[in-house]
Amino acid sequence: MGSRARNLERFYPALVLALVFSIAWIASPPDRKTGASIFVTPENLLKLLRQVSEIGILAIGETLVILSAGIDLSIGSVLGASSMVSAYLLVDGAYSAPVAVAGGLATGLAFGMMNGMLVVWLRIQPFVATLATFGAARGVARLIKENASIGLDESQGGFLIIGRSFRETAAWIRSEEIPNSAAKALSDFATIPAAIFLSIGLISAFVLAKTRFGRTVYAIGGNAEASRLAGLPVRRNLLLIYAICGILAGLAGVIHCAQLEQANPVDGEGYELRAIAAVAIGGTLLTGGRGGVFSTMAGVLTLGCLSSILGIRNVRAETQLILIAIILILAVKLPEWILKLAQRTNRNT
């Protein structure tokens, strides 16, 4: 039975993703020209990757925190603050793109370190500590431009390419313009944000699986006191975990600003809930110690598939939120129900 439980835990996120993907494929209307399902066209799948990239990056950082038996409620607000800092440096400060990117990342790092210090040094519960920085980051975002948004334009092209497609990036490097009437190629849908999300996912998965730091993250989540007694640098690693989560939130903020070509103080509202939902759907235990980045990425893509097919079917946004909430509850509870059913079957036989 233990082996069955482990196998279910390992493959369940992929099975949920495959099930949702299949349902979306079947439920999708056909393309008028080709007759193929709109949902599974390469263009739509690449757009889906772009749409989930910001939440995906946030969810990867959240996974590290949750694996260590913590939680970070501030990442949505940190995204908004980092986005505002980058836009302010570009427009009001007239700084270059690298400086704006560094400013956004530094903002995320600062809030991440603040979270870590509150949890490690002041011994405040992660929920309370990050709830405090949740409000602080949103306040910073509102103060930067007196609660006003900041718009970008083509003069900030070096920054905007972070949120654009590979074809647009190549054209900008060559100082060329893409005519509006140009036929859409796959390179128009393959984007920098999606590539960043996938790259960070692969790197994070490797770090968790193959490095001492990764093993320490799991050990802390399993039992922090036992890890300390075993000589592991628990306090230092917790600081590093929250710092990484903050940097990733800052990176998501930079990408958000580049994709929308503007920054708004309310950007990122509710993003922390979507990121935590993706982690939960991926099967990472909210009590820490079990889970992984690949599982979280499967959870992110599952939510992306749901949003995509509901959008294709023109389902109202309010209804989408209700359906996603139901799916979240089912995805979290279904493994438990399956295992209980398996146990009863074994006893009866």
C-alpha positions in Angstrom: 0.0 0.0 0.0 2.9 2.3 0.7 4.2 1.8 -2.8 0.7 2.6 -4.2 0.6 5.8 -2.2 4.0 6.9 -3.4 3.2 6.1 -7.0 -0.1 8.0 -6.8 1.7 11.0 -5.2 4.4 11.0 -7.9 2.1 10.7 -10.9 -1.1 12.3 -9.7 -0.3 15.9 -10.9 0.5 14.6 -14.4 -2.7 12.6 -14.5 -4.8 15.5 -13.4 -3.1 17.7 -16.1 -3.7 14.9 -18.7 -7.3 14.6 -17.7 -8.0 18.4 -17.9 -6.1 18.7 -21.1 -8.2 15.9 -22.7 -11.4 17.4 -21.5 -10.4 20.8 -22.9 -9.4 19.1 -26.2 -12.8 17.5 -26.5 -14.8 20.5 -25.3 -13.0 22.9 -27.6 -14.9 24.1 -30.8 -13.2 23.3 -34.1 -11.3 25.8 -36.2 -13.4 27.1 -39.0 -10.6 26.7 -41.6 -8.9 23.5 -40.6 -11.6 21.8 -38.6 -9.1 20.9 -35.9 -9.7 21.6 -32.2 -8.8 25.3 -31.4 -7.4 24.3 -28.0 -4.7 22.0 -29.3 -3.3 24.3 -32.0 0.4 25.1 -31.5 -0.5 28.8 -31.4 -3.0 28.4 -28.6 -0.7 26.1 -26.6 2.1 28.6 -26.9 -0.3 31.5 -25.9 -1.3 29.3 -22.9 2.4 29.1 -21.8 2.7 32.8 -22.1 -0.4 33.4 -20.0 0.7 31.2 -17.2 4.3 32.4 -17.1 3.9 35.0 -14.3 1.8 32.8 -12.1 4.2 29.9 -12.8 7.3 31.9 -11.7 5.4 32.9 -8.5 4.3 29.3 -7.9 7.9 28.0 -8.2 9.1 30.4 -5.5 6.0 29.6 -3.4 6.8 25.9 -3.7 10.2 26.4 -2.0 8.6 28.2 0.8 5.8 25.7 1.3 8.2 22.8 1.1 10.0 24.4 4.1 6.6 24.4 6.0 6.1 28.1 5.5 3.9 30.2 3.3 4.3 33.6 1.5 1.2 35.6 1.0 3.1 38.7 -0.2 4.2 37.6 -3.6 1.3 39.2 -5.5 1.9 42.6 -3.8 5.6 42.2 -4.4 5.0 41.6 -8.1 3.0 44.9 -8.1 5.7 46.9 -6.3 8.5 45.5 -8.4 6.5 46.3 -11.6 6.0 49.9 -10.4 9.7 50.3 -9.5 10.9 49.1 -12.9 8.4 51.4 -14.7 9.3 54.4 -12.5 13.0 53.9 -13.2 12.4 53.7 -16.9 10.0 56.6 -17.3 10.5 59.1 -14.5 14.1 58.2 -13.8 15.0 57.8 -17.5 17.3 54.9 -16.6 18.3 52.1 -19.0 16.6 48.7 -19.2 19.2 46.9 -17.2 18.9 49.3 -14.3 15.1 49.0 -14.4 15.3 45.2 -14.4 17.8 45.3 -11.5 15.5 47.7 -9.6 12.6 45.3 -10.0 14.7 42.3 -8.9 16.1 44.3 -5.9 12.6 45.2 -4.8 11.6 41.6 -4.8 14.8 40.6 -2.9 14.3 43.3 -0.3 10.8 42.1 0.5 11.9 38.4 0.4 14.7 39.2 2.9 12.2 41.1 5.1 10.0 38.0 5.1 12.9 35.8 6.0 14.1 38.1 8.8 10.6 38.3 10.3 10.3 34.5 10.3 13.8 33.6 11.3 15.0 36.4 13.6 11.7 37.6 15.2 10.1 34.1 15.1 6.9 35.4 13.6 4.6 32.8 12.0 5.1 32.9 8.2 1.3 33.5 7.7 1.4 36.7 9.9 4.9 37.9 8.7 4.0 37.7 5.0 0.6 39.1 5.6 2.3 42.2 7.0 4.6 42.5 4.0 1.6 41.8 1.7 0.2 45.2 2.9 3.6 46.9 3.0 4.4 46.0 -0.6 1.0 47.2 -1.8 1.6 50.4 0.0 5.0 50.9 -1.7 3.4 50.3 -5.0 0.8 53.0 -4.4 3.3 55.5 -3.0 5.7 55.3 -5.9 3.5 57.3 -8.3 0.8 58.6 -5.9 -1.5 55.7 -6.7 -1.3 56.4 -10.5 -0.2 54.0 -13.2 2.9 54.4 -15.4 2.7 53.8 -19.1 5.6 52.7 -21.3 6.2 53.2 -25.0 8.5 52.0 -27.8 11.3 54.2 -26.6 11.7 51.5 -23.8 12.0 48.8 -26.4 15.1 47.3 -24.7 12.9 46.6 -21.7 9.7 45.6 -23.5 11.4 42.7 -25.3 11.3 40.9 -22.0 7.6 40.4 -22.5 7.5 39.8 -26.2 7.9 37.0 -28.7 11.2 35.7 -30.1 10.3 37.1 -33.5 9.7 40.6 -32.1 12.9 40.4 -30.1 14.9 39.4 -33.2 13.3 42.3 -35.2 14.2 44.7 -32.4 17.8 43.6 -32.3 18.1 44.1 -36.1 16.2 47.4 -35.8 13.5 46.1 -38.1 9.7 46.6 -38.0 7.2 43.8 -38.3 4.3 45.0 -40.5 0.9 44.6 -38.9 -0.2 42.5 -41.9 2.6 40.1 -41.6 1.5 36.5 -41.4 1.7 35.0 -38.0 4.5 32.4 -37.5 5.0 30.2 -34.5 7.9 32.5 -33.5 5.2 35.1 -32.9 3.6 32.9 -30.2 6.9 31.5 -28.7 7.6 34.2 -26.1 10.4 35.2 -23.7 8.2 35.0 -20.6 7.3 31.4 -21.4 10.9 30.5 -21.9 11.9 32.1 -18.6 9.2 30.2 -16.8 10.3 26.9 -18.2 14.0 27.6 -17.6 13.4 28.6 -14.0 11.3 25.5 -13.5 14.1 23.2 -14.8 16.8 24.9 -12.8 14.7 24.8 -9.6 13.9 21.2 -10.0 17.6 20.3 -10.5 18.5 22.3 -7.4 15.9 20.6 -5.2 16.8 17.1 -6.5 20.6 17.3 -6.8 22.0 19.8 -4.4 22.6 19.9 -0.6 20.4 23.0 -0.4 17.5 21.2 -2.0 17.8 18.3 0.4 17.9 20.8 3.3 14.7 22.4 2.1 12.9 19.1 2.4 14.5 18.3 5.7 13.4 21.7 7.2 9.8 21.1 6.0 9.8 17.6 7.5 11.1 18.6 10.9 13.0 21.9 11.4 14.1 21.2 14.9 15.5 17.8 14.0 17.3 19.4 11.1 18.8 21.9 13.4 20.0 19.2 15.8 21.5 17.4 12.9 23.7 20.4 12.2 21.9 21.8 9.2 22.0 25.6 8.8 18.2 25.9 9.2 18.1 29.7 9.8 20.4 30.6 6.9 18.5 28.4 4.5 15.2 29.8 5.5 16.5 33.3 4.8 17.7 32.0 1.4 14.4 30.4 0.7 12.4 33.5 1.3 14.9 35.6 -0.6 14.6 33.4 -3.6 10.9 33.6 -3.4 11.1 37.4 -3.3 13.5 37.6 -6.3 11.2 35.4 -8.3 8.2 37.6 -7.4 10.3 40.6 -8.5 11.2 38.9 -11.8 7.5 38.2 -12.4 6.8 41.9 -11.7 9.4 42.9 -14.4 7.8 40.5 -16.9 4.3 41.7 -16.0 5.4 45.3 -16.7 7.0 44.4 -20.0 4.1 42.4 -21.2 1.4 45.0 -20.4 3.7 47.9 -21.3 2.6 49.7 -18.1 2.6 49.3 -14.4 -0.3 49.8 -12.1 -0.4 49.9 -8.2 -3.1 47.2 -8.2 -1.1 44.8 -10.4 -0.8 41.3 -8.9 -3.9 41.4 -6.8 -5.0 37.8 -6.1 -1.9 36.3 -7.8 -0.7 34.8 -4.6 -3.9 32.8 -4.3 -3.5 31.4 -7.9 0.1 30.5 -7.2 -0.8 28.7 -3.9 -3.7 26.9 -5.8 -1.2 25.7 -8.4 1.1 24.4 -5.7 -1.8 22.6 -4.0 -3.1 21.1 -7.2 0.5 19.9 -7.9 0.3 17.8 -4.7 2.8 19.7 -2.6 1.8 19.3 1.0 1.0 22.7 2.6 2.5 21.3 5.8 5.9 21.0 4.1 8.4 18.3 3.3 6.8 16.6 0.3 6.2 17.8 -3.2 8.3 19.4 -6.0 8.7 21.9 -8.8 7.6 19.6 -11.6 4.4 18.9 -9.7 3.8 22.6 -9.3 4.4 23.2 -13.0 1.8 20.6 -13.7 -0.6 22.4 -11.4 0.2 25.7 -13.2 -0.5 24.2 -16.6 -3.7 22.5 -15.3 -5.0 25.9 -14.2 -3.8 27.4 -17.5 -5.7 24.7 -19.5 -8.9 25.4 -17.5 -8.6 29.1 -18.1 -7.9 28.7 -21.8 -10.8 26.4 -22.6 -13.2 28.4 -20.4 -12.1 31.5 -22.3 -12.5 29.8 -25.7 -16.0 28.7 -24.7 -16.8 32.3 -23.6 -17.6 31.4 -20.0 -18.0 34.4 -17.8 -15.1 35.4 -15.6 -17.2 35.0 -12.5 -18.3 31.5 -13.5 -14.6 30.6 -14.3 -13.6 31.5 -10.7 -16.3 29.2 -9.3 -15.4 26.3 -11.6 -11.7 26.7 -10.8 -12.5 26.7 -7.0 -14.4 23.4 -7.5 -11.6 21.9 -9.5 -9.1 22.9 -6.8 -11.1 21.2 -4.0 -11.5 18.1 -6.1 -7.8 18.0 -7.1 -6.6 18.2 -3.5 -9.1 15.7 -2.0 -9.3 13.1 -4.8 -6.0 11.4 -4.0 -7.2 10.9 -0.4 -10.5 9.4 -1.6 -8.7 7.1 -4.1 -6.4 5.8 -1.4 -9.3 5.2 1.1 -11.2 3.3 -1.6 -8.1 1.2 -2.4 -7.7 0.4 1.3 -11.4 -0.7 1.6 -11.0 -2.9 -1.6 -7.9 -4.6 -0.1 -9.7 -5.3 3.2 -12.7 -6.8 1.4 -10.5 -9.0 -0.7 
